[in-house]
Amino acid sequence: CQICFLQASSYKDKKVSSGEVTLMHNLDLSRKEVLVVEDIVDTGLTLKYILEDLQQQNPESLEICALLSKNIPDKAPVPVKYVGFEIEDRFVVGYGLDFAEKYREVPHIACLD
């Protein structure tokens, strides 16, 4: 078992995705079983971009687990196998989720209106 990290962002300092995904990693996933652990699936665009990038490395398997998944009718179709909680389309912070690098340390998940 090996744990690796990659950084992906499409929000910058806004509450809506910019549509541009910045992805940083240096991983060799060839013939490895990969589980992507995501905090939240919002529009699905960031995760779709991550999957397309990782699939180019020919992993043995590639599955997704997310703590939260928003109920958005027109989000990008991504195959999330494991979901902790389905939530409404609201901007949430806390428990590691941030807004402009704030609220990440809040010990629970809350809506930011």
A tleap script that builds the chain and sets N, CA, C and O, in Angstrom:
source leaprc.protein.ff14SB
mol = sequence {
  NCYS GLN ILE CYS PHE LEU GLN ALA SER SER
  TYR LYS ASP LYS LYS VAL SER SER GLY GLU
  VAL THR LEU MET HIE ASN LEU ASP LEU SER
  ARG LYS GLU VAL LEU VAL VAL GLU ASP ILE
  VAL ASP THR GLY LEU THR LEU LYS TYR ILE
  LEU GLU ASP LEU GLN GLN GLN ASN PRO GLU
  SER LEU GLU ILE CYS ALA LEU LEU SER LYS
  ASN ILE PRO ASP LYS ALA PRO VAL PRO VAL
  LYS TYR VAL GLY PHE GLU ILE GLU ASP ARG
  PHE VAL VAL GLY TYR GLY LEU ASP PHE ALA
  GLU LYS TYR ARG GLU VAL PRO HIE ILE ALA
  CYS LEU CASP
}
set mol.1.N position { 0.845 -1.175 0.000 }
set mol.1.CA position { 0.000 0.000 0.000 }
set mol.1.C position { 0.892 1.240 0.000 }
set mol.1.O position { 1.883 1.308 0.727 }
set mol.2.N position { 0.531 2.193 -0.809 }
set mol.2.CA position { 1.297 3.431 -0.910 }
set mol.2.C position { 0.317 4.595 -0.985 }
set mol.2.O position { -0.689 4.511 -1.689 }
set mol.3.N position { 0.596 5.670 -0.271 }
set mol.3.CA position { -0.249 6.858 -0.314 }
set mol.3.C position { 0.506 7.957 -1.036 }
set mol.3.O position { 1.642 8.279 -0.687 }
set mol.4.N position { -0.133 8.530 -2.046 }
set mol.4.CA position { 0.456 9.627 -2.820 }
set mol.4.C position { -0.543 10.775 -2.848 }
set mol.4.O position { -1.744 10.572 -2.672 }
set mol.5.N position { -0.047 11.951 -3.065 }
set mol.5.CA position { -0.916 13.122 -3.096 }
set mol.5.C position { -0.760 13.866 -4.405 }
set mol.5.O position { 0.327 13.930 -4.980 }
set mol.6.N position { -1.860 14.424 -4.860 }
set mol.6.CA position { -1.812 15.342 -5.988 }
set mol.6.C position { -2.669 16.539 -5.616 }
set mol.6.O position { -3.590 16.431 -4.806 }
set mol.7.N position { -2.365 17.656 -6.203 }
set mol.7.CA position { -3.096 18.874 -5.898 }
set mol.7.C position { -3.847 19.318 -7.138 }
set mol.7.O position { -3.268 19.472 -8.213 }
set mol.8.N position { -5.146 19.520 -6.972 }
set mol.8.CA position { -5.984 19.983 -8.076 }
set mol.8.C position { -6.858 21.120 -7.570 }
set mol.8.O position { -7.376 21.072 -6.454 }
set mol.9.N position { -7.013 22.133 -8.395 }
set mol.9.CA position { -7.828 23.274 -8.000 }
set mol.9.C position { -8.523 23.874 -9.207 }
set mol.9.O position { -7.952 23.959 -10.295 }
set mol.10.N position { -9.780 24.294 -8.997 }
set mol.10.CA position { -10.499 25.010 -10.049 }
set mol.10.C position { -11.285 26.183 -9.467 }
set mol.10.O position { -12.053 26.832 -10.178 }
set mol.11.N position { -11.096 26.455 -8.178 }
set mol.11.CA position { -11.873 27.504 -7.520 }
set mol.11.C position { -11.129 28.815 -7.330 }
set mol.11.O position { -11.741 29.882 -7.373 }
set mol.12.N position { -9.825 28.754 -7.121 }
set mol.12.CA position { -9.050 29.946 -6.765 }
set mol.12.C position { -9.678 30.548 -5.505 }
set mol.12.O position { -9.765 29.862 -4.487 }
set mol.13.N position { -10.115 31.804 -5.543 }
set mol.13.CA position { -10.727 32.450 -4.376 }
set mol.13.C position { -12.207 32.736 -4.589 }
set mol.13.O position { -12.729 33.726 -4.075 }
set mol.14.N position { -12.880 31.885 -5.337 }
set mol.14.CA position { -14.287 32.108 -5.649 }
set mol.14.C position { -15.138 30.944 -5.138 }
set mol.14.O position { -14.617 29.893 -4.766 }
set mol.15.N position { -16.456 31.152 -5.128 }
set mol.15.CA position { -17.382 30.110 -4.695 }
set mol.15.C position { -17.837 29.222 -5.842 }
set mol.15.O position { -18.524 28.226 -5.617 }
set mol.16.N position { -17.465 29.569 -7.066 }
set mol.16.CA position { -17.816 28.746 -8.227 }
set mol.16.C position { -16.549 28.363 -8.971 }
set mol.16.O position { -15.564 29.101 -8.976 }
set mol.17.N position { -16.592 27.217 -9.588 }
set mol.17.CA position { -15.436 26.723 -10.328 }
set mol.17.C position { -15.133 27.628 -11.512 }
set mol.17.O position { -16.039 28.101 -12.198 }
set mol.18.N position { -13.852 27.859 -11.738 }
set mol.18.CA position { -13.431 28.678 -12.877 }
set mol.18.C position { -13.544 27.907 -14.185 }
set mol.18.O position { -13.549 28.503 -15.262 }
set mol.19.N position { -13.634 26.582 -14.096 }
set mol.19.CA position { -13.659 25.745 -15.287 }
set mol.19.C position { -12.264 25.348 -15.742 }
set mol.19.O position { -12.115 24.441 -16.561 }
set mol.20.N position { -11.243 26.016 -15.223 }
set mol.20.CA position { -9.850 25.684 -15.521 }
set mol.20.C position { -9.274 24.904 -14.353 }
set mol.20.O position { -9.307 25.366 -13.213 }
set mol.21.N position { -8.750 23.728 -14.635 }
set mol.21.CA position { -8.205 22.876 -13.580 }
set mol.21.C position { -6.688 22.951 -13.590 }
set mol.21.O position { -6.050 22.770 -14.627 }
set mol.22.N position { -6.125 23.216 -12.434 }
set mol.22.CA position { -4.679 23.182 -12.258 }
set mol.22.C position { -4.367 21.890 -11.525 }
set mol.22.O position { -4.897 21.651 -10.440 }
set mol.23.N position { -3.510 21.051 -12.103 }
set mol.23.CA position { -3.189 19.746 -11.533 }
set mol.23.C position { -1.686 19.613 -11.390 }
set mol.23.O position { -0.943 19.799 -12.354 }
set mol.24.N position { -1.238 19.288 -10.174 }
set mol.24.CA position { 0.192 19.125 -9.924 }
set mol.24.C position { 0.453 17.772 -9.274 }
set mol.24.O position { -0.075 17.469 -8.203 }
set mol.25.N position { 1.271 16.968 -9.934 }
set mol.25.CA position { 1.693 15.696 -9.351 }
set mol.25.C position { 2.866 15.146 -10.145 }
set mol.25.O position { 3.147 15.580 -11.262 }
set mol.26.N position { 3.530 14.193 -9.548 }
set mol.26.CA position { 4.626 13.486 -10.202 }
set mol.26.C position { 4.486 12.022 -9.798 }
set mol.26.O position { 5.293 11.506 -9.025 }
set mol.27.N position { 3.462 11.357 -10.324 }
set mol.27.CA position { 3.132 10.000 -9.904 }
set mol.27.C position { 3.347 9.004 -11.037 }
set mol.27.O position { 3.097 9.308 -12.203 }
set mol.28.N position { 3.813 7.816 -10.678 }
set mol.28.CA position { 3.898 6.707 -11.624 }
set mol.28.C position { 2.866 5.674 -11.193 }
set mol.28.O position { 3.064 4.973 -10.201 }
set mol.29.N position { 1.777 5.579 -11.928 }
set mol.29.CA position { 0.669 4.699 -11.548 }
set mol.29.C position { 0.530 3.484 -12.452 }
set mol.29.O position { -0.455 2.752 -12.354 }
set mol.30.N position { 1.479 3.264 -13.312 }
set mol.30.CA position { 1.419 2.157 -14.245 }
set mol.30.C position { 1.244 0.831 -13.508 }
set mol.30.O position { 2.026 0.487 -12.622 }
set mol.31.N position { 0.191 0.089 -13.898 }
set mol.31.CA position { -0.132 -1.241 -13.354 }
set mol.31.C position { -0.372 -1.235 -11.843 }
set mol.31.O position { -0.122 -2.241 -11.179 }
set mol.32.N position { -0.844 -0.136 -11.301 }
set mol.32.CA position { -1.159 -0.058 -9.869 }
set mol.32.C position { -2.657 0.098 -9.691 }
set mol.32.O position { -3.345 0.644 -10.553 }
set mol.33.N position { -3.156 -0.390 -8.559 }
set mol.33.CA position { -4.556 -0.199 -8.211 }
set mol.33.C position { -4.663 1.148 -7.516 }
set mol.33.O position { -4.000 1.386 -6.507 }
set mol.34.N position { -5.500 2.029 -8.058 }
set mol.34.CA position { -5.562 3.408 -7.585 }
set mol.34.C position { -6.957 3.721 -7.051 }
set mol.34.O position { -7.964 3.432 -7.699 }
set mol.35.N position { -6.999 4.313 -5.868 }
set mol.35.CA position { -8.237 4.822 -5.287 }
set mol.35.C position { -8.040 6.315 -5.072 }
set mol.35.O position { -7.218 6.730 -4.255 }
set mol.36.N position { -8.797 7.117 -5.806 }
set mol.36.CA position { -8.755 8.568 -5.642 }
set mol.36.C position { -9.714 8.919 -4.513 }
set mol.36.O position { -10.903 8.608 -4.585 }
set mol.37.N position { -9.203 9.565 -3.473 }
set mol.37.CA position { -10.019 9.982 -2.338 }
set mol.37.C position { -10.221 11.489 -2.461 }
set mol.37.O position { -9.273 12.267 -2.351 }
set mol.38.N position { -11.459 11.884 -2.689 }
set mol.38.CA position { -11.808 13.277 -2.959 }
set mol.38.C position { -12.646 13.828 -1.814 }
set mol.38.O position { -13.443 13.103 -1.217 }
set mol.39.N position { -12.468 15.103 -1.508 }
set mol.39.CA position { -13.282 15.700 -0.457 }
set mol.39.C position { -14.715 15.922 -0.929 }
set mol.39.O position { -15.666 15.532 -0.251 }
set mol.40.N position { -14.867 16.554 -2.105 }
set mol.40.CA position { -16.208 16.869 -2.591 }
set mol.40.C position { -16.260 16.794 -4.118 }
set mol.40.O position { -15.344 17.236 -4.811 }
set mol.41.N position { -17.349 16.227 -4.619 }
set mol.41.CA position { -17.606 16.228 -6.057 }
set mol.41.C position { -18.689 17.278 -6.279 }
set mol.41.O position { -19.834 17.116 -5.856 }
set mol.42.N position { -18.300 18.357 -6.953 }
set mol.42.CA position { -19.194 19.486 -7.180 }
set mol.42.C position { -19.722 19.406 -8.609 }
set mol.42.O position { -20.706 18.710 -8.857 }
set mol.43.N position { -19.104 20.089 -9.536 }
set mol.43.CA position { -19.527 20.017 -10.942 }
set mol.43.C position { -19.051 18.731 -11.596 }
set mol.43.O position { -19.588 18.313 -12.622 }
set mol.44.N position { -18.041 18.102 -11.001 }
set mol.44.CA position { -17.454 16.897 -11.572 }
set mol.44.C position { -16.348 17.194 -12.568 }
set mol.44.O position { -15.650 16.276 -13.000 }
set mol.45.N position { -16.171 18.464 -12.945 }
set mol.45.CA position { -15.174 18.815 -13.957 }
set mol.45.C position { -13.746 18.568 -13.481 }
set mol.45.O position { -12.922 18.045 -14.230 }
set mol.46.N position { -13.452 18.943 -12.238 }
set mol.46.CA position { -12.103 18.722 -11.709 }
set mol.46.C position { -11.796 17.233 -11.660 }
set mol.46.O position { -10.723 16.800 -12.080 }
set mol.47.N position { -12.732 16.456 -11.150 }
set mol.47.CA position { -12.533 15.015 -11.042 }
set mol.47.C position { -12.420 14.365 -12.420 }
set mol.47.O position { -11.618 13.450 -12.608 }
set mol.48.N position { -13.210 14.825 -13.377 }
set mol.48.CA position { -13.121 14.314 -14.752 }
set mol.48.C position { -11.722 14.576 -15.316 }
set mol.48.O position { -11.137 13.706 -15.961 }
set mol.49.N position { -11.198 15.754 -15.074 }
set mol.49.CA position { -9.859 16.116 -15.537 }
set mol.49.C position { -8.799 15.230 -14.872 }
set mol.49.O position { -7.875 14.754 -15.532 }
set mol.50.N position { -8.943 15.016 -13.563 }
set mol.50.CA position { -8.007 14.157 -12.825 }
set mol.50.C position { -8.032 12.742 -13.395 }
set mol.50.O position { -6.980 12.154 -13.646 }
set mol.51.N position { -9.226 12.193 -13.601 }
set mol.51.CA position { -9.350 10.826 -14.118 }
set mol.51.C position { -8.721 10.683 -15.493 }
set mol.51.O position { -8.012 9.712 -15.757 }
set mol.52.N position { -8.978 11.649 -16.372 }
set mol.52.CA position { -8.382 11.595 -17.710 }
set mol.52.C position { -6.861 11.614 -17.626 }
set mol.52.O position { -6.187 10.896 -18.365 }
set mol.53.N position { -6.322 12.431 -16.731 }
set mol.53.CA position { -4.875 12.511 -16.554 }
set mol.53.C position { -4.315 11.193 -16.006 }
set mol.53.O position { -3.319 10.682 -16.519 }
set mol.54.N position { -4.949 10.647 -14.974 }
set mol.54.CA position { -4.448 9.423 -14.346 }
set mol.54.C position { -4.606 8.204 -15.255 }
set mol.54.O position { -3.760 7.311 -15.232 }
set mol.55.N position { -5.671 8.153 -16.052 }
set mol.55.CA position { -5.885 7.014 -16.947 }
set mol.55.C position { -4.798 6.911 -18.013 }
set mol.55.O position { -4.547 5.825 -18.538 }
set mol.56.N position { -4.161 8.012 -18.332 }
set mol.56.CA position { -3.069 7.996 -19.309 }
set mol.56.C position { -1.858 7.220 -18.797 }
set mol.56.O position { -0.979 6.850 -19.575 }
set mol.57.N position { -1.814 6.976 -17.492 }
set mol.57.CA position { -0.693 6.245 -16.903 }
set mol.57.C position { -0.958 4.748 -16.805 }
set mol.57.O position { -0.152 4.010 -16.237 }
set mol.58.N position { -2.074 4.300 -17.351 }
set mol.58.CA position { -2.426 2.876 -17.397 }
set mol.58.C position { -2.421 2.178 -16.038 }
set mol.58.O position { -1.699 1.199 -15.852 }
set mol.59.N position { -3.213 2.668 -15.092 }
set mol.59.CA position { -3.296 1.952 -13.819 }
set mol.59.C position { -4.052 0.633 -13.997 }
set mol.59.O position { -4.853 0.488 -14.921 }
set mol.60.N position { -3.793 -0.312 -13.115 }
set mol.60.CA position { -4.504 -1.596 -13.131 }
set mol.60.C position { -6.001 -1.360 -12.917 }
set mol.60.O position { -6.836 -1.935 -13.615 }
set mol.61.N position { -6.327 -0.510 -11.949 }
set mol.61.CA position { -7.711 -0.115 -11.697 }
set mol.61.C position { -7.702 1.322 -11.190 }
set mol.61.O position { -6.699 1.805 -10.664 }
set mol.62.N position { -8.836 1.995 -11.359 }
set mol.62.CA position { -8.949 3.393 -10.955 }
set mol.62.C position { -10.367 3.626 -10.458 }
set mol.62.O position { -11.317 3.612 -11.241 }
set mol.63.N position { -10.509 3.840 -9.147 }
set mol.63.CA position { -11.824 4.056 -8.550 }
set mol.63.C position { -11.806 5.332 -7.730 }
set mol.63.O position { -10.745 5.847 -7.377 }
set mol.64.N position { -13.013 5.841 -7.428 }
set mol.64.CA position { -13.141 7.114 -6.732 }
set mol.64.C position { -13.980 6.959 -5.478 }
set mol.64.O position { -14.990 6.255 -5.458 }
set mol.65.N position { -13.531 7.638 -4.434 }
set mol.65.CA position { -14.240 7.720 -3.165 }
set mol.65.C position { -14.360 9.203 -2.822 }
set mol.65.O position { -13.378 9.938 -2.937 }
set mol.66.N position { -15.543 9.659 -2.403 }
set mol.66.CA position { -15.727 11.065 -2.046 }
set mol.66.C position { -16.497 11.182 -0.740 }
set mol.66.O position { -17.458 10.449 -0.505 }
set mol.67.N position { -16.067 12.109 0.106 }
set mol.67.CA position { -16.802 12.382 1.342 }
set mol.67.C position { -18.173 12.967 1.009 }
set mol.67.O position { -19.187 12.540 1.562 }
set mol.68.N position { -18.198 13.947 0.101 }
set mol.68.CA position { -19.433 14.630 -0.265 }
set mol.68.C position { -19.625 14.630 -1.777 }
set mol.68.O position { -18.658 14.711 -2.535 }
set mol.69.N position { -20.876 14.539 -2.206 }
set mol.69.CA position { -21.204 14.666 -3.625 }
set mol.69.C position { -22.454 15.525 -3.727 }
set mol.69.O position { -23.475 15.232 -3.106 }
set mol.70.N position { -22.363 16.597 -4.523 }
set mol.70.CA position { -23.505 17.496 -4.675 }
set mol.70.C position { -24.507 16.931 -5.672 }
set mol.70.O position { -24.138 16.335 -6.684 }
set mol.71.N position { -25.781 17.134 -5.362 }
set mol.71.CA position { -26.861 16.750 -6.273 }
set mol.71.C position { -27.035 17.855 -7.305 }
set mol.71.O position { -27.838 18.769 -7.116 }
set mol.72.N position { -26.284 17.769 -8.390 }
set mol.72.CA position { -26.368 18.741 -9.477 }
set mol.72.C position { -26.753 17.968 -10.737 }
set mol.72.O position { -26.014 17.084 -11.170 }
set mol.73.N position { -27.910 18.297 -11.333 }
set mol.73.CA position { -28.394 17.530 -12.482 }
set mol.73.C position { -27.439 17.465 -13.670 }
set mol.73.O position { -27.339 16.426 -14.322 }
set mol.74.N position { -26.740 18.552 -13.957 }
set mol.74.CA position { -25.912 18.570 -15.164 }
set mol.74.C position { -24.421 18.458 -14.888 }
set mol.74.O position { -23.605 18.926 -15.683 }
set mol.75.N position { -24.056 17.836 -13.755 }
set mol.75.CA position { -22.621 17.709 -13.493 }
set mol.75.C position { -21.997 16.656 -14.401 }
set mol.75.O position { -22.673 15.763 -14.912 }
set mol.76.N position { -20.697 16.790 -14.582 }
set mol.76.CA position { -19.966 15.863 -15.452 }
set mol.76.C position { -20.123 14.439 -14.929 }
set mol.76.O position { -20.033 14.207 -13.723 }
set mol.77.N position { -20.357 13.488 -15.826 }
set mol.77.CA position { -20.529 12.100 -15.385 }
set mol.77.C position { -19.192 11.471 -14.983 }
set mol.77.O position { -18.366 11.141 -15.834 }
set mol.78.N position { -19.000 11.315 -13.694 }
set mol.78.CA position { -17.797 10.650 -13.192 }
set mol.78.C position { -18.233 9.473 -12.322 }
set mol.78.O position { -19.172 9.599 -11.536 }
set mol.79.N position { -17.563 8.338 -12.457 }
set mol.79.CA position { -17.973 7.121 -11.745 }
set mol.79.C position { -17.480 7.078 -10.299 }
set mol.79.O position { -16.472 6.437 -10.001 }
set mol.80.N position { -18.194 7.765 -9.399 }
set mol.80.CA position { -17.819 7.758 -7.985 }
set mol.80.C position { -18.389 6.492 -7.358 }
set mol.80.O position { -19.605 6.344 -7.239 }
set mol.81.N position { -17.506 5.580 -6.957 }
set mol.81.CA position { -17.951 4.287 -6.431 }
set mol.81.C position { -18.417 4.385 -4.983 }
set mol.81.O position { -19.390 3.737 -4.597 }
set mol.82.N position { -17.734 5.185 -4.187 }
set mol.82.CA position { -18.056 5.303 -2.765 }
set mol.82.C position { -18.333 6.765 -2.423 }
set mol.82.O position { -17.488 7.626 -2.666 }
set mol.83.N position { -19.519 7.056 -1.857 }
set mol.83.CA position { -19.891 8.421 -1.472 }
set mol.83.C position { -20.336 8.408 -0.018 }
set mol.83.O position { -21.180 7.604 0.379 }
set mol.84.N position { -19.752 9.319 0.779 }
set mol.84.CA position { -20.147 9.428 2.181 }
set mol.84.C position { -21.528 10.050 2.320 }
set mol.84.O position { -22.423 9.469 2.935 }
set mol.85.N position { -21.697 11.251 1.736 }
set mol.85.CA position { -22.958 11.980 1.857 }
set mol.85.C position { -23.295 12.703 0.559 }
set mol.85.O position { -22.435 13.338 -0.052 }
set mol.86.N position { -24.557 12.599 0.143 }
set mol.86.CA position { -25.085 13.402 -0.964 }
set mol.86.C position { -25.609 14.690 -0.333 }
set mol.86.O position { -26.329 14.647 0.665 }
set mol.87.N position { -25.241 15.855 -0.923 }
set mol.87.CA position { -25.674 17.129 -0.362 }
set mol.87.C position { -26.307 18.006 -1.441 }
set mol.87.O position { -26.147 17.763 -2.637 }
set mol.88.N position { -27.037 19.041 -0.982 }
set mol.88.CA position { -27.618 20.013 -1.899 }
set mol.88.C position { -26.509 20.834 -2.543 }
set mol.88.O position { -25.359 20.799 -2.107 }
set mol.89.N position { -26.870 21.567 -3.579 }
set mol.89.CA position { -25.921 22.424 -4.287 }
set mol.89.C position { -25.703 23.714 -3.496 }
set mol.89.O position { -26.226 24.768 -3.858 }
set mol.90.N position { -24.930 23.622 -2.420 }
set mol.90.CA position { -24.582 24.767 -1.573 }
set mol.90.C position { -23.074 24.748 -1.383 }
set mol.90.O position { -22.448 23.691 -1.455 }
set mol.91.N position { -22.492 25.915 -1.141 }
set mol.91.CA position { -21.048 25.990 -0.918 }
set mol.91.C position { -20.774 25.624 0.531 }
set mol.91.O position { -21.302 26.255 1.446 }
set mol.92.N position { -19.947 24.602 0.741 }
set mol.92.CA position { -19.668 24.121 2.092 }
set mol.92.C position { -18.201 24.322 2.454 }
set mol.92.O position { -17.315 24.306 1.600 }
set mol.93.N position { -17.978 24.514 3.758 }
set mol.93.CA position { -16.630 24.707 4.293 }
set mol.93.C position { -16.484 23.869 5.554 }
set mol.93.O position { -17.455 23.329 6.085 }
set mol.94.N position { -15.241 23.778 6.018 }
set mol.94.CA position { -14.956 23.058 7.250 }
set mol.94.C position { -14.503 21.638 6.993 }
set mol.94.O position { -14.681 21.106 5.897 }
set mol.95.N position { -13.921 21.031 8.002 }
set mol.95.CA position { -13.457 19.652 7.936 }
set mol.95.C position { -12.507 19.447 6.753 }
set mol.95.O position { -12.520 18.408 6.093 }
set mol.96.N position { -11.677 20.481 6.503 }
set mol.96.CA position { -10.713 20.429 5.411 }
set mol.96.C position { -11.123 21.206 4.175 }
set mol.96.O position { -10.275 21.519 3.338 }
set mol.97.N position { -12.397 21.525 4.041 }
set mol.97.CA position { -12.894 22.307 2.900 }
set mol.97.C position { -12.736 23.791 3.213 }
set mol.97.O position { -13.022 24.232 4.327 }
set mol.98.N position { -12.273 24.567 2.214 }
set mol.98.CA position { -12.018 25.977 2.498 }
set mol.98.C position { -12.705 26.901 1.508 }
set mol.98.O position { -13.218 26.474 0.474 }
set mol.99.N position { -12.699 28.173 1.856 }
set mol.99.CA position { -13.058 29.253 0.946 }
set mol.99.C position { -11.948 30.284 1.053 }
set mol.99.O position { -11.770 30.895 2.106 }
set mol.100.N position { -11.197 30.484 -0.027 }
set mol.100.CA position { -10.078 31.436 -0.059 }
set mol.100.C position { -9.109 31.179 1.096 }
set mol.100.O position { -8.652 32.107 1.764 }
set mol.101.N position { -8.808 29.891 1.315 }
set mol.101.CA position { -7.875 29.455 2.364 }
set mol.101.C position { -8.382 29.723 3.784 }
set mol.101.O position { -7.589 29.736 4.724 }
set mol.102.N position { -9.679 29.933 3.952 }
set mol.102.CA position { -10.265 30.149 5.275 }
set mol.102.C position { -11.246 29.030 5.583 }
set mol.102.O position { -11.745 28.368 4.673 }
set mol.103.N position { -11.521 28.821 6.855 }
set mol.103.CA position { -12.525 27.884 7.374 }
set mol.103.C position { -12.136 26.412 7.269 }
set mol.103.O position { -12.918 25.548 7.666 }
set mol.104.N position { -10.975 26.110 6.756 }
set mol.104.CA position { -10.547 24.718 6.594 }
set mol.104.C position { -10.503 23.975 7.934 }
set mol.104.O position { -10.768 22.775 7.997 }
set mol.105.N position { -10.166 24.701 8.996 }
set mol.105.CA position { -9.974 24.084 10.310 }
set mol.105.C position { -11.264 23.914 11.106 }
set mol.105.O position { -11.235 23.331 12.190 }
set mol.106.N position { -12.389 24.404 10.602 }
set mol.106.CA position { -13.663 24.246 11.305 }
set mol.106.C position { -13.924 22.746 11.472 }
set mol.106.O position { -13.828 21.999 10.499 }
set mol.107.N position { -14.255 22.287 12.702 }
set mol.107.CA position { -14.352 20.845 12.961 }
set mol.107.C position { -15.643 20.179 12.480 }
set mol.107.O position { -15.934 19.049 12.872 }
set mol.108.N position { -16.406 20.855 11.649 }
set mol.108.CA position { -17.626 20.277 11.079 }
set mol.108.C position { -17.830 20.877 9.689 }
set mol.108.O position { -17.128 21.815 9.312 }
set mol.109.N position { -18.768 20.352 8.940 }
set mol.109.CA position { -19.073 20.880 7.611 }
set mol.109.C position { -20.257 21.829 7.741 }
set mol.109.O position { -21.278 21.491 8.340 }
set mol.110.N position { -20.105 23.037 7.163 }
set mol.110.CA position { -21.148 24.053 7.252 }
set mol.110.C position { -21.348 24.711 5.892 }
set mol.110.O position { -20.439 24.731 5.062 }
set mol.111.N position { -22.548 25.250 5.672 }
set mol.111.CA position { -22.840 25.992 4.440 }
set mol.111.C position { -22.343 27.418 4.589 }
set mol.111.O position { -22.488 28.030 5.647 }
set mol.112.N position { -21.757 27.940 3.528 }
set mol.112.CA position { -21.291 29.324 3.499 }
set mol.112.C position { -22.167 30.074 2.506 }
set mol.112.O position { -22.067 29.865 1.297 }
set mol.113.N position { -23.017 30.939 3.019 }
set mol.113.CA position { -23.938 31.688 2.141 }
set mol.113.C position { -23.426 33.074 1.862 }
set mol.113.O position { -24.071 33.838 1.145 }
savepdb mol mol.pdb
quit
